[in-house]
Amino acid sequence: MHHHITTEQIDYLPGHPGAVQQMLDVYNSRLEALIRAYPEQWIWQHRRWRRRPEIDYKHQPQLLRSTSQYLDWLHAKTQQRYSVLA
C-alpha cells in the first residue's frame, strides 16, 4: 500500500481581520477539489455531515437522514450549485 501526501501553503496576512475566513475558504476549496478528484477516498457516511445544528435528534431521530437519503440530497445540491455556475 502506498500513500501520497500533498501539502500546499496558504498565504495570509497575520492580524488582518479577514485572515481566518480567507484561510478557511482556501482550505475548504482545496479540500473540495481533492474530494471531487478522489471521492472513493472520502468517508461520505460520516453522520456529522448529515446533522443540522437547529434540530434535536435525540427527540426527533426520524429527522436524521439515512446514508442513501444524504447522498441523494448531496447530489441534488451539487447539481444545483453547478447548474447555477454554468
Backbone as a chain_set.jsonl record, in Angstrom:
{"seq": "MHHHITTEQIDYLPGHPGAVQQMLDVYNSRLEALIRAYPEQWIWQHRRWRRRPEIDYKHQPQLLRSTSQYLDWLHAKTQQRYSVLA", "coords": {"N": [[0.852, -1.177, 0.0], [0.514, 2.206, -0.804], [0.96, 5.609, 0.082], [0.181, 8.955, -0.64], [1.092, 12.125, 0.146], [0.1, 15.417, 0.04], [1.027, 18.754, 0.354], [0.227, 22.169, 0.682], [0.959, 25.569, 0.792], [-0.86, 28.11, 2.475], [-1.295, 31.332, 1.845], [-1.479, 34.275, 3.819], [-2.36, 37.313, 5.558], [-1.076, 38.006, 8.567], [-2.883, 39.067, 11.395], [-4.711, 40.497, 9.908], [-8.132, 41.378, 9.627], [-9.783, 39.663, 8.08], [-8.321, 37.362, 7.748], [-8.555, 34.761, 8.914], [-10.998, 33.824, 7.855], [-10.342, 33.887, 5.141], [-8.297, 31.931, 5.039], [-9.777, 29.664, 5.787], [-11.613, 29.555, 3.669], [-9.913, 29.072, 1.462], [-8.746, 26.645, 2.288], [-11.058, 24.986, 2.439], [-11.924, 25.035, -0.256], [-9.779, 23.771, -1.513], [-9.855, 21.288, -0.242], [-12.369, 20.419, -1.132], [-11.813, 20.161, -3.87], [-10.002, 18.018, -3.812], [-11.658, 15.989, -2.796], [-13.521, 15.812, -4.859], [-11.838, 14.926, -6.876], [-10.983, 12.447, -5.898], [-13.256, 10.793, -4.89], [-13.785, 8.255, -3.876], [-12.141, 7.939, -1.736], [-13.125, 9.361, 0.321], [-14.961, 9.528, 3.335], [-18.071, 9.313, 3.131], [-20.267, 8.528, 4.621], [-20.142, 9.559, 7.139], [-21.799, 10.579, 9.957], [-21.793, 13.142, 11.027], [-21.892, 15.039, 9.002], [-24.479, 14.947, 8.215], [-26.065, 16.141, 10.031], [-28.002, 18.858, 11.316], [-27.579, 21.876, 13.043], [-29.799, 23.071, 14.297], [-31.662, 21.146, 14.944], [-32.977, 18.834, 17.265], [-31.902, 15.825, 17.532], [-32.071, 13.749, 19.332], [-34.614, 13.832, 20.369], [-36.038, 13.779, 18.038], [-35.36, 11.549, 16.213], [-36.091, 10.523, 13.724], [-35.651, 12.486, 11.892], [-33.028, 12.44, 11.137], [-31.111, 11.905, 8.381], [-30.805, 8.978, 6.338], [-27.96, 7.167, 5.028], [-28.26, 6.815, 2.218], [-30.309, 8.687, 1.679], [-28.986, 11.02, 2.412], [-26.869, 11.047, 0.538], [-28.318, 11.301, -1.838], [-29.45, 13.834, -1.407], [-27.1, 15.355, -1.232], [-26.074, 14.99, -3.816], [-28.098, 16.263, -5.32], [-27.852, 18.897, -4.354], [-25.268, 19.478, -5.226], [-25.582, 19.321, -8.019], [-27.393, 21.402, -8.352], [-25.866, 23.575, -7.488], [-23.784, 23.67, -9.401], [-25.211, 23.964, -11.747], [-26.089, 26.536, -11.573], [-23.709, 27.915, -11.833], [-23.018, 27.386, -14.434]], "CA": [[0.0, 0.0, 0.0], [1.27, 3.448, -0.887], [0.234, 6.83, 0.429], [0.732, 10.175, -1.223], [0.695, 13.279, 0.954], [0.316, 16.682, -0.644], [0.866, 19.936, 1.2], [0.282, 23.443, -0.025], [0.949, 26.71, 1.704], [-1.954, 29.078, 2.341], [-0.774, 32.661, 2.168], [-2.415, 35.156, 4.508], [-1.754, 38.444, 6.254], [-1.324, 37.888, 10.01], [-3.502, 40.241, 12.007], [-5.757, 41.06, 9.054], [-9.433, 40.923, 10.144], [-10.372, 38.597, 7.281], [-7.323, 36.31, 7.509], [-9.067, 33.438, 9.285], [-12.007, 33.438, 6.868], [-9.634, 33.627, 3.896], [-7.638, 30.636, 5.152], [-10.816, 28.637, 5.772], [-12.15, 29.469, 2.312], [-8.914, 28.41, 0.617], [-8.653, 25.253, 2.741], [-12.263, 24.261, 2.027], [-11.96, 24.855, -1.715], [-8.78, 22.754, -1.852], [-10.384, 20.009, 0.219], [-13.437, 20.047, -2.06], [-11.183, 19.713, -5.115], [-9.467, 16.68, -3.569], [-12.785, 15.061, -2.666], [-14.071, 15.607, -6.202], [-10.865, 14.153, -7.656], [-10.849, 11.093, -5.344], [-14.411, 10.607, -3.997], [-13.765, 6.936, -3.249], [-11.316, 8.003, -0.534], [-13.806, 10.197, 1.315], [-15.929, 8.765, 4.129], [-19.329, 10.048, 2.984], [-21.295, 8.112, 5.562], [-19.919, 10.16, 8.452], [-23.069, 11.177, 10.366], [-21.636, 14.55, 11.369], [-22.255, 15.874, 7.872], [-25.923, 14.861, 7.987], [-26.779, 16.806, 11.124], [-28.196, 20.299, 11.272], [-27.488, 22.308, 14.437], [-31.074, 23.521, 14.875], [-32.559, 20.014, 15.197], [-32.657, 17.965, 18.404], [-32.068, 14.471, 17.002], [-32.415, 12.806, 20.402], [-36.069, 13.844, 20.484], [-36.609, 13.591, 16.705], [-34.377, 10.755, 15.457], [-36.564, 10.261, 12.366], [-35.194, 13.559, 11.014], [-31.654, 12.18, 10.715], [-31.136, 11.246, 7.075], [-30.032, 7.755, 6.133], [-26.838, 7.399, 4.118], [-28.747, 6.988, 0.842], [-31.017, 9.97, 1.625], [-27.979, 12.075, 2.456], [-26.156, 11.074, -0.737], [-29.249, 11.866, -2.816], [-29.526, 15.265, -1.115], [-25.805, 15.932, -1.584], [-26.012, 15.002, -5.281], [-29.008, 17.313, -5.791], [-27.243, 20.186, -4.024], [-24.105, 19.653, -6.1], [-26.098, 19.604, -9.346], [-27.995, 22.732, -8.281], [-24.78, 24.552, -7.363], [-23.044, 23.789, -10.642], [-26.079, 24.442, -12.832], [-26.116, 27.994, -11.424], [-22.428, 28.428, -12.317], [-22.854, 27.12, -15.872]], "C": [[0.898, 1.241, 0.0], [0.367, 4.613, -0.505], [0.95, 8.006, -0.212], [0.209, 11.345, -0.396], [1.067, 14.543, 0.195], [0.117, 17.81, 0.355], [0.985, 21.174, 0.327], [0.193, 24.562, 1.004], [-0.273, 27.582, 1.426], [-1.393, 30.42, 2.789], [-1.864, 33.502, 2.824], [-1.634, 36.291, 5.164], [-2.07, 38.329, 7.741], [-1.894, 39.201, 10.56], [-4.583, 40.89, 11.168], [-7.104, 40.523, 9.525], [-10.055, 39.769, 9.353], [-9.455, 37.412, 7.059], [-7.866, 34.914, 7.8], [-10.077, 32.96, 8.254], [-11.347, 33.109, 5.532], [-8.969, 32.257, 3.93], [-8.657, 29.503, 5.099], [-11.392, 28.452, 4.372], [-11.187, 28.739, 1.38], [-8.813, 26.933, 0.984], [-9.848, 24.444, 2.246], [-12.332, 24.057, 0.52], [-10.936, 23.813, -2.156], [-9.242, 21.363, -1.417], [-11.48, 19.513, -0.719], [-12.855, 19.519, -3.372], [-10.612, 18.302, -4.957], [-10.579, 15.64, -3.476], [-13.399, 14.78, -4.029], [-13.139, 14.756, -7.058], [-10.799, 12.697, -7.206], [-12.014, 10.789, -4.392], [-14.418, 9.256, -3.285], [-12.939, 6.915, -1.966], [-11.957, 8.827, 0.577], [-14.858, 9.371, 2.034], [-17.25, 9.538, 4.141], [-20.352, 9.7, 4.051], [-21.123, 8.718, 6.951], [-21.156, 10.958, 8.858], [-22.956, 12.669, 10.686], [-22.117, 15.451, 10.241], [-23.761, 15.856, 7.599], [-26.714, 15.621, 9.044], [-26.87, 18.315, 10.899], [-28.275, 20.798, 12.71], [-28.82, 22.683, 15.091], [-32.029, 22.386, 15.235], [-32.051, 19.176, 16.364], [-32.942, 16.517, 17.984], [-32.368, 13.438, 18.079], [-33.926, 12.709, 20.567], [-36.773, 13.64, 19.143], [-35.655, 12.777, 15.828], [-34.801, 10.471, 14.011], [-36.098, 11.34, 11.385], [-33.752, 13.375, 10.54], [-31.684, 11.368, 9.425], [-30.332, 9.945, 7.087], [-28.883, 8.089, 5.174], [-27.333, 7.645, 2.698], [-29.519, 8.3, 0.685], [-30.026, 11.126, 1.583], [-27.243, 12.178, 1.123], [-27.038, 11.632, -1.847], [-29.343, 13.383, -2.656], [-28.238, 15.958, -1.555], [-25.665, 16.033, -3.108], [-26.891, 16.126, -5.841], [-28.423, 18.696, -5.53], [-26.068, 20.479, -4.942], [-24.563, 20.014, -7.505], [-26.676, 21.018, -9.399], [-26.901, 23.797, -8.26], [-24.081, 24.765, -8.698], [-23.907, 24.176, -11.818], [-26.189, 25.961, -12.774], [-24.835, 28.598, -11.988], [-22.262, 28.274, -13.817], [-23.43, 28.236, -16.725]], "O": [[1.901, 1.305, 0.71], [-0.84, 4.589, -0.748], [2.177, 8.032, -0.307], [-1.002, 11.521, -0.263], [2.208, 14.712, -0.235], [-0.854, 17.814, 1.112], [1.748, 21.207, -0.638], [-0.571, 24.482, 1.965], [-0.666, 27.766, 0.274], [-1.062, 30.614, 3.958], [-3.029, 33.444, 2.429], [-0.413, 36.23, 5.302], [-3.216, 38.532, 8.141], [-1.431, 40.29, 10.22], [-5.309, 41.752, 11.664], [-7.22, 39.329, 9.799], [-10.793, 38.97, 9.929], [-9.774, 36.534, 6.258], [-7.657, 33.989, 7.014], [-10.019, 31.809, 7.821], [-11.747, 32.157, 4.862], [-9.062, 31.5, 2.964], [-8.424, 28.491, 4.438], [-11.632, 27.325, 3.94], [-11.604, 27.884, 0.598], [-8.796, 26.069, 0.107], [-9.683, 23.352, 1.701], [-12.761, 22.997, 0.066], [-11.201, 23.048, -3.083], [-9.044, 20.382, -2.135], [-11.522, 18.332, -1.062], [-13.354, 18.536, -3.921], [-10.727, 17.482, -5.869], [-10.455, 14.54, -4.015], [-13.757, 13.64, -4.327], [-13.599, 13.956, -7.873], [-10.585, 11.805, -8.026], [-11.785, 10.551, -3.206], [-14.996, 9.129, -2.206], [-13.031, 5.964, -1.191], [-11.383, 8.97, 1.657], [-15.572, 8.593, 1.402], [-17.509, 10.321, 5.054], [-21.224, 10.515, 4.351], [-21.9, 8.407, 7.853], [-21.523, 11.914, 8.176], [-23.956, 13.383, 10.615], [-22.689, 16.511, 10.495], [-24.257, 16.676, 6.826], [-27.936, 15.722, 8.938], [-25.954, 18.948, 10.373], [-28.976, 20.196, 13.524], [-28.947, 22.617, 16.313], [-33.104, 22.641, 15.779], [-30.867, 18.85, 16.448], [-34.076, 16.046, 18.071], [-32.87, 12.357, 17.771], [-34.458, 11.64, 20.867], [-37.971, 13.359, 19.11], [-35.191, 13.274, 14.801], [-33.949, 10.205, 13.163], [-36.146, 11.13, 10.173], [-33.304, 14.082, 9.638], [-32.227, 10.264, 9.394], [-29.309, 9.838, 7.764], [-28.851, 9.169, 4.585], [-26.879, 8.581, 2.04], [-29.393, 8.961, -0.345], [-30.196, 12.082, 0.826], [-27.015, 13.283, 0.629], [-26.553, 12.362, -2.711], [-29.319, 14.124, -3.639], [-28.28, 17.02, -2.176], [-25.193, 17.046, -3.625], [-26.468, 16.856, -6.737], [-28.493, 19.572, -6.392], [-25.897, 21.614, -5.386], [-23.998, 20.914, -8.125], [-26.472, 21.742, -10.373], [-27.01, 24.812, -8.948], [-23.813, 25.901, -9.088], [-23.383, 24.677, -12.813], [-26.363, 26.609, -13.806], [-24.87, 29.686, -12.564], [-21.442, 28.969, -14.416], [-23.374, 28.166, -17.953]]}, "num_chains": 1, "name": "protein.A"}
